[in-house]
């Protein structure tokens, strides 16, 4: 148990599911994040596709990578 004053940025980061911040987040099915990876994806590029994750194939992945490759990253600026 942590006391409220012991909770800090480092403590939160130690308990995240994904340890690294992704460059690209591919969201399938809808243009809604619903707090999905909100901490780690603050500077990530977001790619939305209507394709459901069960139907997501290599061609969809390559399409997302091509889209990412052609973006100009601004890192929140």
mmJSON file of the N, C-alpha and C atoms, coordinates in Angstrom:
{"data_MODEL":{"atom_site":{
"group_PDB":["ATOM","ATOM","ATOM","ATOM","ATOM","ATOM","ATOM","ATOM","ATOM","ATOM","ATOM","ATOM","ATOM","ATOM","ATOM","ATOM","ATOM","ATOM","ATOM","ATOM","ATOM","ATOM","ATOM","ATOM","ATOM","ATOM","ATOM","ATOM","ATOM","ATOM","ATOM","ATOM","ATOM","ATOM","ATOM","ATOM","ATOM","ATOM","ATOM","ATOM","ATOM","ATOM","ATOM","ATOM","ATOM","ATOM","ATOM","ATOM","ATOM","ATOM","ATOM","ATOM","ATOM","ATOM","ATOM","ATOM","ATOM","ATOM","ATOM","ATOM","ATOM","ATOM","ATOM","ATOM","ATOM","ATOM","ATOM","ATOM","ATOM","ATOM","ATOM","ATOM","ATOM","ATOM","ATOM","ATOM","ATOM","ATOM","ATOM","ATOM","ATOM","ATOM","ATOM","ATOM","ATOM","ATOM","ATOM","ATOM","ATOM","ATOM","ATOM","ATOM","ATOM","ATOM","ATOM","ATOM","ATOM","ATOM","ATOM","ATOM","ATOM","ATOM","ATOM","ATOM","ATOM","ATOM","ATOM","ATOM","ATOM","ATOM","ATOM","ATOM","ATOM","ATOM","ATOM","ATOM","ATOM","ATOM","ATOM","ATOM","ATOM","ATOM","ATOM","ATOM","ATOM","ATOM","ATOM","ATOM","ATOM","ATOM","ATOM","ATOM","ATOM","ATOM","ATOM","ATOM","ATOM","ATOM","ATOM","ATOM","ATOM","ATOM","ATOM","ATOM","ATOM","ATOM","ATOM","ATOM","ATOM","ATOM","ATOM","ATOM","ATOM","ATOM","ATOM","ATOM","ATOM","ATOM","ATOM","ATOM","ATOM","ATOM","ATOM","ATOM","ATOM","ATOM","ATOM","ATOM","ATOM","ATOM","ATOM","ATOM","ATOM","ATOM","ATOM","ATOM","ATOM","ATOM","ATOM","ATOM","ATOM","ATOM","ATOM","ATOM","ATOM","ATOM","ATOM","ATOM","ATOM","ATOM","ATOM","ATOM","ATOM","ATOM","ATOM","ATOM","ATOM","ATOM","ATOM","ATOM","ATOM","ATOM","ATOM","ATOM","ATOM","ATOM","ATOM","ATOM","ATOM","ATOM","ATOM","ATOM","ATOM","ATOM","ATOM","ATOM","ATOM","ATOM","ATOM","ATOM","ATOM","ATOM","ATOM","ATOM","ATOM","ATOM","ATOM","ATOM","ATOM","ATOM","ATOM"],
"id":[1,2,3,4,5,6,7,8,9,10,11,12,13,14,15,16,17,18,19,20,21,22,23,24,25,26,27,28,29,30,31,32,33,34,35,36,37,38,39,40,41,42,43,44,45,46,47,48,49,50,51,52,53,54,55,56,57,58,59,60,61,62,63,64,65,66,67,68,69,70,71,72,73,74,75,76,77,78,79,80,81,82,83,84,85,86,87,88,89,90,91,92,93,94,95,96,97,98,99,100,101,102,103,104,105,106,107,108,109,110,111,112,113,114,115,116,117,118,119,120,121,122,123,124,125,126,127,128,129,130,131,132,133,134,135,136,137,138,139,140,141,142,143,144,145,146,147,148,149,150,151,152,153,154,155,156,157,158,159,160,161,162,163,164,165,166,167,168,169,170,171,172,173,174,175,176,177,178,179,180,181,182,183,184,185,186,187,188,189,190,191,192,193,194,195,196,197,198,199,200,201,202,203,204,205,206,207,208,209,210,211,212,213,214,215,216,217,218,219,220,221,222,223,224,225,226,227,228,229,230,231],
"type_symbol":["N","C","C","N","C","C","N","C","C","N","C","C","N","C","C","N","C","C","N","C","C","N","C","C","N","C","C","N","C","C","N","C","C","N","C","C","N","C","C","N","C","C","N","C","C","N","C","C","N","C","C","N","C","C","N","C","C","N","C","C","N","C","C","N","C","C","N","C","C","N","C","C","N","C","C","N","C","C","N","C","C","N","C","C","N","C","C","N","C","C","N","C","C","N","C","C","N","C","C","N","C","C","N","C","C","N","C","C","N","C","C","N","C","C","N","C","C","N","C","C","N","C","C","N","C","C","N","C","C","N","C","C","N","C","C","N","C","C","N","C","C","N","C","C","N","C","C","N","C","C","N","C","C","N","C","C","N","C","C","N","C","C","N","C","C","N","C","C","N","C","C","N","C","C","N","C","C","N","C","C","N","C","C","N","C","C","N","C","C","N","C","C","N","C","C","N","C","C","N","C","C","N","C","C","N","C","C","N","C","C","N","C","C","N","C","C","N","C","C","N","C","C","N","C","C","N","C","C","N","C","C"],
"label_atom_id":["N","CA","C","N","CA","C","N","CA","C","N","CA","C","N","CA","C","N","CA","C","N","CA","C","N","CA","C","N","CA","C","N","CA","C","N","CA","C","N","CA","C","N","CA","C","N","CA","C","N","CA","C","N","CA","C","N","CA","C","N","CA","C","N","CA","C","N","CA","C","N","CA","C","N","CA","C","N","CA","C","N","CA","C","N","CA","C","N","CA","C","N","CA","C","N","CA","C","N","CA","C","N","CA","C","N","CA","C","N","CA","C","N","CA","C","N","CA","C","N","CA","C","N","CA","C","N","CA","C","N","CA","C","N","CA","C","N","CA","C","N","CA","C","N","CA","C","N","CA","C","N","CA","C","N","CA","C","N","CA","C","N","CA","C","N","CA","C","N","CA","C","N","CA","C","N","CA","C","N","CA","C","N","CA","C","N","CA","C","N","CA","C","N","CA","C","N","CA","C","N","CA","C","N","CA","C","N","CA","C","N","CA","C","N","CA","C","N","CA","C","N","CA","C","N","CA","C","N","CA","C","N","CA","C","N","CA","C","N","CA","C","N","CA","C","N","CA","C","N","CA","C","N","CA","C","N","CA","C","N","CA","C","N","CA","C","N","CA","C"],
"label_alt_id":[null,null,null,null,null,null,null,null,null,null,null,null,null,null,null,null,null,null,null,null,null,null,null,null,null,null,null,null,null,null,null,null,null,null,null,null,null,null,null,null,null,null,null,null,null,null,null,null,null,null,null,null,null,null,null,null,null,null,null,null,null,null,null,null,null,null,null,null,null,null,null,null,null,null,null,null,null,null,null,null,null,null,null,null,null,null,null,null,null,null,null,null,null,null,null,null,null,null,null,null,null,null,null,null,null,null,null,null,null,null,null,null,null,null,null,null,null,null,null,null,null,null,null,null,null,null,null,null,null,null,null,null,null,null,null,null,null,null,null,null,null,null,null,null,null,null,null,null,null,null,null,null,null,null,null,null,null,null,null,null,null,null,null,null,null,null,null,null,null,null,null,null,null,null,null,null,null,null,null,null,null,null,null,null,null,null,null,null,null,null,null,null,null,null,null,null,null,null,null,null,null,null,null,null,null,null,null,null,null,null,null,null,null,null,null,null,null,null,null,null,null,null,null,null,null,null,null,null,null,null,null],
"label_comp_id":["UNK","UNK","UNK","UNK","UNK","UNK","UNK","UNK","UNK","UNK","UNK","UNK","UNK","UNK","UNK","UNK","UNK","UNK","UNK","UNK","UNK","UNK","UNK","UNK","UNK","UNK","UNK","UNK","UNK","UNK","UNK","UNK","UNK","UNK","UNK","UNK","UNK","UNK","UNK","UNK","UNK","UNK","UNK","UNK","UNK","UNK","UNK","UNK","UNK","UNK","UNK","UNK","UNK","UNK","UNK","UNK","UNK","UNK","UNK","UNK","UNK","UNK","UNK","UNK","UNK","UNK","UNK","UNK","UNK","UNK","UNK","UNK","UNK","UNK","UNK","UNK","UNK","UNK","UNK","UNK","UNK","UNK","UNK","UNK","UNK","UNK","UNK","UNK","UNK","UNK","UNK","UNK","UNK","UNK","UNK","UNK","UNK","UNK","UNK","UNK","UNK","UNK","UNK","UNK","UNK","UNK","UNK","UNK","UNK","UNK","UNK","UNK","UNK","UNK","UNK","UNK","UNK","UNK","UNK","UNK","UNK","UNK","UNK","UNK","UNK","UNK","UNK","UNK","UNK","UNK","UNK","UNK","UNK","UNK","UNK","UNK","UNK","UNK","UNK","UNK","UNK","UNK","UNK","UNK","UNK","UNK","UNK","UNK","UNK","UNK","UNK","UNK","UNK","UNK","UNK","UNK","UNK","UNK","UNK","UNK","UNK","UNK","UNK","UNK","UNK","UNK","UNK","UNK","UNK","UNK","UNK","UNK","UNK","UNK","UNK","UNK","UNK","UNK","UNK","UNK","UNK","UNK","UNK","UNK","UNK","UNK","UNK","UNK","UNK","UNK","UNK","UNK","UNK","UNK","UNK","UNK","UNK","UNK","UNK","UNK","UNK","UNK","UNK","UNK","UNK","UNK","UNK","UNK","UNK","UNK","UNK","UNK","UNK","UNK","UNK","UNK","UNK","UNK","UNK","UNK","UNK","UNK","UNK","UNK","UNK","UNK","UNK","UNK","UNK","UNK","UNK"],
"label_asym_id":["A","A","A","A","A","A","A","A","A","A","A","A","A","A","A","A","A","A","A","A","A","A","A","A","A","A","A","A","A","A","A","A","A","A","A","A","A","A","A","A","A","A","A","A","A","A","A","A","A","A","A","A","A","A","A","A","A","A","A","A","A","A","A","A","A","A","A","A","A","A","A","A","A","A","A","A","A","A","A","A","A","A","A","A","A","A","A","A","A","A","A","A","A","A","A","A","A","A","A","A","A","A","A","A","A","A","A","A","A","A","A","A","A","A","A","A","A","A","A","A","A","A","A","A","A","A","A","A","A","A","A","A","A","A","A","A","A","A","A","A","A","A","A","A","A","A","A","A","A","A","A","A","A","A","A","A","A","A","A","A","A","A","A","A","A","A","A","A","A","A","A","A","A","A","A","A","A","A","A","A","A","A","A","A","A","A","A","A","A","A","A","A","A","A","A","A","A","A","A","A","A","A","A","A","A","A","A","A","A","A","A","A","A","A","A","A","A","A","A","A","A","A","A","A","A","A","A","A","A","A","A"],
"label_entity_id":["1","1","1","1","1","1","1","1","1","1","1","1","1","1","1","1","1","1","1","1","1","1","1","1","1","1","1","1","1","1","1","1","1","1","1","1","1","1","1","1","1","1","1","1","1","1","1","1","1","1","1","1","1","1","1","1","1","1","1","1","1","1","1","1","1","1","1","1","1","1","1","1","1","1","1","1","1","1","1","1","1","1","1","1","1","1","1","1","1","1","1","1","1","1","1","1","1","1","1","1","1","1","1","1","1","1","1","1","1","1","1","1","1","1","1","1","1","1","1","1","1","1","1","1","1","1","1","1","1","1","1","1","1","1","1","1","1","1","1","1","1","1","1","1","1","1","1","1","1","1","1","1","1","1","1","1","1","1","1","1","1","1","1","1","1","1","1","1","1","1","1","1","1","1","1","1","1","1","1","1","1","1","1","1","1","1","1","1","1","1","1","1","1","1","1","1","1","1","1","1","1","1","1","1","1","1","1","1","1","1","1","1","1","1","1","1","1","1","1","1","1","1","1","1","1","1","1","1","1","1","1"],
"label_seq_id":[1,1,1,2,2,2,3,3,3,4,4,4,5,5,5,6,6,6,7,7,7,8,8,8,9,9,9,10,10,10,11,11,11,12,12,12,13,13,13,14,14,14,15,15,15,16,16,16,17,17,17,18,18,18,19,19,19,20,20,20,21,21,21,22,22,22,23,23,23,24,24,24,25,25,25,26,26,26,27,27,27,28,28,28,29,29,29,30,30,30,31,31,31,32,32,32,33,33,33,34,34,34,35,35,35,36,36,36,37,37,37,38,38,38,39,39,39,40,40,40,41,41,41,42,42,42,43,43,43,44,44,44,45,45,45,46,46,46,47,47,47,48,48,48,49,49,49,50,50,50,51,51,51,52,52,52,53,53,53,54,54,54,55,55,55,56,56,56,57,57,57,58,58,58,59,59,59,60,60,60,61,61,61,62,62,62,63,63,63,64,64,64,65,65,65,66,66,66,67,67,67,68,68,68,69,69,69,70,70,70,71,71,71,72,72,72,73,73,73,74,74,74,75,75,75,76,76,76,77,77,77],
"pdbx_PDB_ins_code":[null,null,null,null,null,null,null,null,null,null,null,null,null,null,null,null,null,null,null,null,null,null,null,null,null,null,null,null,null,null,null,null,null,null,null,null,null,null,null,null,null,null,null,null,null,null,null,null,null,null,null,null,null,null,null,null,null,null,null,null,null,null,null,null,null,null,null,null,null,null,null,null,null,null,null,null,null,null,null,null,null,null,null,null,null,null,null,null,null,null,null,null,null,null,null,null,null,null,null,null,null,null,null,null,null,null,null,null,null,null,null,null,null,null,null,null,null,null,null,null,null,null,null,null,null,null,null,null,null,null,null,null,null,null,null,null,null,null,null,null,null,null,null,null,null,null,null,null,null,null,null,null,null,null,null,null,null,null,null,null,null,null,null,null,null,null,null,null,null,null,null,null,null,null,null,null,null,null,null,null,null,null,null,null,null,null,null,null,null,null,null,null,null,null,null,null,null,null,null,null,null,null,null,null,null,null,null,null,null,null,null,null,null,null,null,null,null,null,null,null,null,null,null,null,null,null,null,null,null,null,null],
"Cartn_x":[0.846,0.0,0.879,0.484,1.174,0.31,0.956,0.253,0.104,-0.916,-1.12,0.1,0.836,2.003,3.188,3.102,4.16,3.938,2.792,2.494,3.111,4.005,4.651,4.792,5.348,5.47,6.251,7.353,8.169,7.402,6.665,5.88,4.815,4.152,3.126,3.768,4.883,5.545,6.011,6.394,6.837,5.714,4.468,3.337,2.493,3.0,2.264,2.405,1.422,1.441,2.55,2.695,3.714,4.848,6.074,7.177,7.731,7.488,8.052,6.954,7.335,6.405,6.461,5.358,5.372,5.439,6.071,6.084,4.749,4.139,2.883,1.899,0.678,-0.407,-1.442,-1.721,-2.735,-3.992,-5.039,-6.32,-7.305,-7.766,-8.692,-10.127,-11.033,-12.459,-13.184,-12.538,-13.24,-12.24,-12.688,-11.842,-12.098,-11.873,-12.1,-10.997,-10.358,-9.274,-9.731,-10.693,-11.211,-10.091,-9.194,-8.067,-7.092,-7.099,-6.203,-4.766,-3.914,-2.496,-2.287,-3.124,-3.09,-1.737,-1.088,0.188,1.314,1.344,2.457,2.328,1.139,0.959,0.859,1.295,1.148,1.859,3.002,3.712,3.702,2.869,2.768,1.94,2.214,1.353,0.207,-1.002,-2.182,-2.681,-2.962,-3.515,-4.815,-5.908,-7.219,-7.646,-8.204,-8.735,-10.084,-10.984,-12.299,-12.245,-11.121,-10.967,-10.951,-11.77,-11.802,-10.498,-10.036,-8.753,-8.713,-9.852,-9.881,-9.64,-9.995,-9.841,-8.585,-7.822,-6.625,-5.553,-5.103,-4.154,-2.853,-1.911,-0.612,-0.772,-1.678,-1.862,-2.332,-3.148,-3.61,-2.448,-1.609,-0.429,0.523,0.762,1.649,1.08,-0.23,-0.891,-0.654,-0.752,-0.51,0.947,1.873,3.291,3.608,3.014,3.225,2.681,1.513,0.933,1.867,2.371,3.294,4.574,5.103,6.341,6.189,5.004,4.774,4.362,4.332,3.947,5.156,4.866,5.885,5.613,6.479,6.267,6.577,5.704,5.868,6.036,5.812,6.005,5.295,4.033,3.225,3.341,4.155,4.312,3.405],
"Cartn_y":[-1.189,0.0,1.236,2.165,3.448,4.523,5.395,6.574,7.547,8.357,9.297,10.159,10.553,11.411,10.634,9.305,8.481,8.226,8.605,8.394,9.54,9.171,10.164,9.595,10.375,9.957,8.656,8.53,7.31,6.09,6.252,5.147,4.687,5.621,5.284,4.542,5.071,4.455,3.029,2.741,1.389,0.36,0.805,-0.117,-0.122,0.471,0.474,-0.873,-1.229,-2.503,-2.514,-1.412,-1.308,-0.424,-0.937,-0.19,0.955,0.951,1.965,2.817,3.996,4.873,4.551,4.157,3.773,4.991,4.813,5.865,5.906,4.742,4.631,3.77,4.265,3.495,3.262,2.001,1.644,1.266,2.025,1.782,1.234,0.031,-0.617,-0.465,-0.483,-0.548,0.756,1.789,3.051,4.156,5.39,6.542,6.984,6.081,6.377,5.727,6.491,5.935,5.481,6.147,5.773,5.525,6.466,6.394,5.264,4.782,3.707,4.215,3.676,4.028,5.541,6.202,7.66,8.197,7.493,7.95,7.783,6.619,6.298,6.887,7.242,7.654,9.165,9.918,11.373,11.961,11.414,11.907,10.901,9.895,8.889,9.425,8.902,9.159,8.161,8.623,7.765,7.449,6.178,5.732,5.001,5.497,4.886,4.16,2.977,2.222,1.629,1.556,0.963,-0.561,-1.129,-2.584,-3.089,-4.074,-4.683,-5.443,-5.511,-6.16,-7.612,-8.298,-9.708,-9.832,-8.777,-8.788,-8.053,-7.508,-6.731,-7.663,-7.363,-8.231,-7.488,-8.206,-7.62,-6.377,-6.416,-5.261,-4.033,-4.245,-3.138,-2.568,-3.459,-3.043,-2.242,-2.73,-2.028,-0.668,-0.585,0.689,1.681,1.209,2.062,2.522,1.619,1.987,3.005,2.85,3.808,5.179,5.201,6.456,7.114,6.329,6.837,7.382,6.66,7.064,8.431,8.736,9.983,11.151,10.947,12.017,12.846,14.081,14.944,14.986,14.369,14.293,15.629,16.026,17.314,17.172,16.0,15.721,16.739,17.005,17.888,19.364,19.71,21.126,21.509],
"Cartn_z":[0.0,0.0,0.0,-0.809,-0.853,-0.224,0.472,0.974,-0.195,-0.221,-1.332,-1.638,-0.627,-0.872,-1.447,-1.508,-2.097,-3.589,-4.09,-5.508,-6.3,-7.215,-8.067,-9.475,-10.375,-11.769,-11.91,-11.221,-11.298,-10.812,-9.737,-9.178,-10.168,-10.806,-11.8,-12.967,-13.489,-14.641,-14.353,-13.135,-12.764,-12.838,-12.799,-12.751,-14.021,-15.085,-16.349,-17.046,-17.832,-18.555,-19.599,-20.333,-21.373,-20.864,-20.819,-20.215,-21.067,-22.348,-23.239,-23.861,-24.317,-25.02,-26.51,-27.104,-28.519,-29.441,-30.596,-31.614,-32.338,-32.498,-33.238,-32.455,-32.333,-31.723,-32.806,-33.095,-34.085,-33.327,-33.546,-32.861,-33.875,-33.649,-34.577,-34.108,-35.069,-34.747,-34.581,-34.082,-33.857,-33.54,-33.723,-33.399,-31.967,-31.051,-29.642,-28.823,-27.977,-27.172,-25.794,-25.202,-23.877,-22.872,-22.741,-21.802,-22.119,-23.335,-23.76,-23.795,-22.955,-22.891,-22.787,-22.031,-21.976,-21.49,-20.594,-20.049,-21.066,-21.734,-22.626,-24.024,-24.444,-25.84,-26.028,-25.038,-25.114,-26.34,-26.75,-27.935,-29.076,-28.975,-30.034,-31.192,-32.352,-33.499,-33.415,-33.659,-33.58,-34.978,-35.207,-36.483,-36.183,-36.751,-36.55,-37.816,-37.646,-38.769,-38.373,-39.334,-39.086,-39.026,-39.442,-39.445,-38.001,-37.712,-36.388,-36.158,-34.922,-34.643,-35.095,-35.075,-35.516,-37.018,-37.757,-39.209,-39.67,-38.755,-39.067,-39.624,-40.826,-41.532,-41.827,-42.408,-42.742,-43.618,-44.572,-45.465,-44.683,-43.655,-42.816,-41.999,-41.507,-40.747,-41.637,-42.837,-43.766,-44.153,-44.293,-44.589,-43.442,-42.212,-41.045,-40.995,-41.294,-41.297,-42.382,-43.554,-44.638,-44.246,-43.634,-43.164,-42.139,-41.22,-40.192,-40.827,-41.788,-42.466,-43.124,-43.618,-44.341,-43.441,-42.158,-41.227,-40.812,-40.464,-39.875,-38.375,-37.606,-36.154,-35.506,-34.564,-33.882,-32.376,-31.841,-30.412,-29.52,-29.826,-28.993,-29.316,-30.289,-30.653,-31.771],
"occupancy":[1.0,1.0,1.0,1.0,1.0,1.0,1.0,1.0,1.0,1.0,1.0,1.0,1.0,1.0,1.0,1.0,1.0,1.0,1.0,1.0,1.0,1.0,1.0,1.0,1.0,1.0,1.0,1.0,1.0,1.0,1.0,1.0,1.0,1.0,1.0,1.0,1.0,1.0,1.0,1.0,1.0,1.0,1.0,1.0,1.0,1.0,1.0,1.0,1.0,1.0,1.0,1.0,1.0,1.0,1.0,1.0,1.0,1.0,1.0,1.0,1.0,1.0,1.0,1.0,1.0,1.0,1.0,1.0,1.0,1.0,1.0,1.0,1.0,1.0,1.0,1.0,1.0,1.0,1.0,1.0,1.0,1.0,1.0,1.0,1.0,1.0,1.0,1.0,1.0,1.0,1.0,1.0,1.0,1.0,1.0,1.0,1.0,1.0,1.0,1.0,1.0,1.0,1.0,1.0,1.0,1.0,1.0,1.0,1.0,1.0,1.0,1.0,1.0,1.0,1.0,1.0,1.0,1.0,1.0,1.0,1.0,1.0,1.0,1.0,1.0,1.0,1.0,1.0,1.0,1.0,1.0,1.0,1.0,1.0,1.0,1.0,1.0,1.0,1.0,1.0,1.0,1.0,1.0,1.0,1.0,1.0,1.0,1.0,1.0,1.0,1.0,1.0,1.0,1.0,1.0,1.0,1.0,1.0,1.0,1.0,1.0,1.0,1.0,1.0,1.0,1.0,1.0,1.0,1.0,1.0,1.0,1.0,1.0,1.0,1.0,1.0,1.0,1.0,1.0,1.0,1.0,1.0,1.0,1.0,1.0,1.0,1.0,1.0,1.0,1.0,1.0,1.0,1.0,1.0,1.0,1.0,1.0,1.0,1.0,1.0,1.0,1.0,1.0,1.0,1.0,1.0,1.0,1.0,1.0,1.0,1.0,1.0,1.0,1.0,1.0,1.0,1.0,1.0,1.0,1.0,1.0,1.0,1.0,1.0,1.0,1.0,1.0,1.0,1.0,1.0,1.0],
"B_iso_or_equiv":[0.0,0.0,0.0,0.0,0.0,0.0,0.0,0.0,0.0,0.0,0.0,0.0,0.0,0.0,0.0,0.0,0.0,0.0,0.0,0.0,0.0,0.0,0.0,0.0,0.0,0.0,0.0,0.0,0.0,0.0,0.0,0.0,0.0,0.0,0.0,0.0,0.0,0.0,0.0,0.0,0.0,0.0,0.0,0.0,0.0,0.0,0.0,0.0,0.0,0.0,0.0,0.0,0.0,0.0,0.0,0.0,0.0,0.0,0.0,0.0,0.0,0.0,0.0,0.0,0.0,0.0,0.0,0.0,0.0,0.0,0.0,0.0,0.0,0.0,0.0,0.0,0.0,0.0,0.0,0.0,0.0,0.0,0.0,0.0,0.0,0.0,0.0,0.0,0.0,0.0,0.0,0.0,0.0,0.0,0.0,0.0,0.0,0.0,0.0,0.0,0.0,0.0,0.0,0.0,0.0,0.0,0.0,0.0,0.0,0.0,0.0,0.0,0.0,0.0,0.0,0.0,0.0,0.0,0.0,0.0,0.0,0.0,0.0,0.0,0.0,0.0,0.0,0.0,0.0,0.0,0.0,0.0,0.0,0.0,0.0,0.0,0.0,0.0,0.0,0.0,0.0,0.0,0.0,0.0,0.0,0.0,0.0,0.0,0.0,0.0,0.0,0.0,0.0,0.0,0.0,0.0,0.0,0.0,0.0,0.0,0.0,0.0,0.0,0.0,0.0,0.0,0.0,0.0,0.0,0.0,0.0,0.0,0.0,0.0,0.0,0.0,0.0,0.0,0.0,0.0,0.0,0.0,0.0,0.0,0.0,0.0,0.0,0.0,0.0,0.0,0.0,0.0,0.0,0.0,0.0,0.0,0.0,0.0,0.0,0.0,0.0,0.0,0.0,0.0,0.0,0.0,0.0,0.0,0.0,0.0,0.0,0.0,0.0,0.0,0.0,0.0,0.0,0.0,0.0,0.0,0.0,0.0,0.0,0.0,0.0,0.0,0.0,0.0,0.0,0.0,0.0],
"pdbx_formal_charge":[null,null,null,null,null,null,null,null,null,null,null,null,null,null,null,null,null,null,null,null,null,null,null,null,null,null,null,null,null,null,null,null,null,null,null,null,null,null,null,null,null,null,null,null,null,null,null,null,null,null,null,null,null,null,null,null,null,null,null,null,null,null,null,null,null,null,null,null,null,null,null,null,null,null,null,null,null,null,null,null,null,null,null,null,null,null,null,null,null,null,null,null,null,null,null,null,null,null,null,null,null,null,null,null,null,null,null,null,null,null,null,null,null,null,null,null,null,null,null,null,null,null,null,null,null,null,null,null,null,null,null,null,null,null,null,null,null,null,null,null,null,null,null,null,null,null,null,null,null,null,null,null,null,null,null,null,null,null,null,null,null,null,null,null,null,null,null,null,null,null,null,null,null,null,null,null,null,null,null,null,null,null,null,null,null,null,null,null,null,null,null,null,null,null,null,null,null,null,null,null,null,null,null,null,null,null,null,null,null,null,null,null,null,null,null,null,null,null,null,null,null,null,null,null,null,null,null,null,null,null,null],
"auth_seq_id":[1,1,1,2,2,2,3,3,3,4,4,4,5,5,5,6,6,6,7,7,7,8,8,8,9,9,9,10,10,10,11,11,11,12,12,12,13,13,13,14,14,14,15,15,15,16,16,16,17,17,17,18,18,18,19,19,19,20,20,20,21,21,21,22,22,22,23,23,23,24,24,24,25,25,25,26,26,26,27,27,27,28,28,28,29,29,29,30,30,30,31,31,31,32,32,32,33,33,33,34,34,34,35,35,35,36,36,36,37,37,37,38,38,38,39,39,39,40,40,40,41,41,41,42,42,42,43,43,43,44,44,44,45,45,45,46,46,46,47,47,47,48,48,48,49,49,49,50,50,50,51,51,51,52,52,52,53,53,53,54,54,54,55,55,55,56,56,56,57,57,57,58,58,58,59,59,59,60,60,60,61,61,61,62,62,62,63,63,63,64,64,64,65,65,65,66,66,66,67,67,67,68,68,68,69,69,69,70,70,70,71,71,71,72,72,72,73,73,73,74,74,74,75,75,75,76,76,76,77,77,77],
"auth_comp_id":["UNK","UNK","UNK","UNK","UNK","UNK","UNK","UNK","UNK","UNK","UNK","UNK","UNK","UNK","UNK","UNK","UNK","UNK","UNK","UNK","UNK","UNK","UNK","UNK","UNK","UNK","UNK","UNK","UNK","UNK","UNK","UNK","UNK","UNK","UNK","UNK","UNK","UNK","UNK","UNK","UNK","UNK","UNK","UNK","UNK","UNK","UNK","UNK","UNK","UNK","UNK","UNK","UNK","UNK","UNK","UNK","UNK","UNK","UNK","UNK","UNK","UNK","UNK","UNK","UNK","UNK","UNK","UNK","UNK","UNK","UNK","UNK","UNK","UNK","UNK","UNK","UNK","UNK","UNK","UNK","UNK","UNK","UNK","UNK","UNK","UNK","UNK","UNK","UNK","UNK","UNK","UNK","UNK","UNK","UNK","UNK","UNK","UNK","UNK","UNK","UNK","UNK","UNK","UNK","UNK","UNK","UNK","UNK","UNK","UNK","UNK","UNK","UNK","UNK","UNK","UNK","UNK","UNK","UNK","UNK","UNK","UNK","UNK","UNK","UNK","UNK","UNK","UNK","UNK","UNK","UNK","UNK","UNK","UNK","UNK","UNK","UNK","UNK","UNK","UNK","UNK","UNK","UNK","UNK","UNK","UNK","UNK","UNK","UNK","UNK","UNK","UNK","UNK","UNK","UNK","UNK","UNK","UNK","UNK","UNK","UNK","UNK","UNK","UNK","UNK","UNK","UNK","UNK","UNK","UNK","UNK","UNK","UNK","UNK","UNK","UNK","UNK","UNK","UNK","UNK","UNK","UNK","UNK","UNK","UNK","UNK","UNK","UNK","UNK","UNK","UNK","UNK","UNK","UNK","UNK","UNK","UNK","UNK","UNK","UNK","UNK","UNK","UNK","UNK","UNK","UNK","UNK","UNK","UNK","UNK","UNK","UNK","UNK","UNK","UNK","UNK","UNK","UNK","UNK","UNK","UNK","UNK","UNK","UNK","UNK","UNK","UNK","UNK","UNK","UNK","UNK"],
"auth_asym_id":["A","A","A","A","A","A","A","A","A","A","A","A","A","A","A","A","A","A","A","A","A","A","A","A","A","A","A","A","A","A","A","A","A","A","A","A","A","A","A","A","A","A","A","A","A","A","A","A","A","A","A","A","A","A","A","A","A","A","A","A","A","A","A","A","A","A","A","A","A","A","A","A","A","A","A","A","A","A","A","A","A","A","A","A","A","A","A","A","A","A","A","A","A","A","A","A","A","A","A","A","A","A","A","A","A","A","A","A","A","A","A","A","A","A","A","A","A","A","A","A","A","A","A","A","A","A","A","A","A","A","A","A","A","A","A","A","A","A","A","A","A","A","A","A","A","A","A","A","A","A","A","A","A","A","A","A","A","A","A","A","A","A","A","A","A","A","A","A","A","A","A","A","A","A","A","A","A","A","A","A","A","A","A","A","A","A","A","A","A","A","A","A","A","A","A","A","A","A","A","A","A","A","A","A","A","A","A","A","A","A","A","A","A","A","A","A","A","A","A","A","A","A","A","A","A","A","A","A","A","A","A"],
"auth_atom_id":["N","CA","C","N","CA","C","N","CA","C","N","CA","C","N","CA","C","N","CA","C","N","CA","C","N","CA","C","N","CA","C","N","CA","C","N","CA","C","N","CA","C","N","CA","C","N","CA","C","N","CA","C","N","CA","C","N","CA","C","N","CA","C","N","CA","C","N","CA","C","N","CA","C","N","CA","C","N","CA","C","N","CA","C","N","CA","C","N","CA","C","N","CA","C","N","CA","C","N","CA","C","N","CA","C","N","CA","C","N","CA","C","N","CA","C","N","CA","C","N","CA","C","N","CA","C","N","CA","C","N","CA","C","N","CA","C","N","CA","C","N","CA","C","N","CA","C","N","CA","C","N","CA","C","N","CA","C","N","CA","C","N","CA","C","N","CA","C","N","CA","C","N","CA","C","N","CA","C","N","CA","C","N","CA","C","N","CA","C","N","CA","C","N","CA","C","N","CA","C","N","CA","C","N","CA","C","N","CA","C","N","CA","C","N","CA","C","N","CA","C","N","CA","C","N","CA","C","N","CA","C","N","CA","C","N","CA","C","N","CA","C","N","CA","C","N","CA","C","N","CA","C","N","CA","C","N","CA","C","N","CA","C","N","CA","C","N","CA","C"],
"pdbx_PDB_model_num":[1,1,1,1,1,1,1,1,1,1,1,1,1,1,1,1,1,1,1,1,1,1,1,1,1,1,1,1,1,1,1,1,1,1,1,1,1,1,1,1,1,1,1,1,1,1,1,1,1,1,1,1,1,1,1,1,1,1,1,1,1,1,1,1,1,1,1,1,1,1,1,1,1,1,1,1,1,1,1,1,1,1,1,1,1,1,1,1,1,1,1,1,1,1,1,1,1,1,1,1,1,1,1,1,1,1,1,1,1,1,1,1,1,1,1,1,1,1,1,1,1,1,1,1,1,1,1,1,1,1,1,1,1,1,1,1,1,1,1,1,1,1,1,1,1,1,1,1,1,1,1,1,1,1,1,1,1,1,1,1,1,1,1,1,1,1,1,1,1,1,1,1,1,1,1,1,1,1,1,1,1,1,1,1,1,1,1,1,1,1,1,1,1,1,1,1,1,1,1,1,1,1,1,1,1,1,1,1,1,1,1,1,1,1,1,1,1,1,1,1,1,1,1,1,1,1,1,1,1,1,1]
}}}
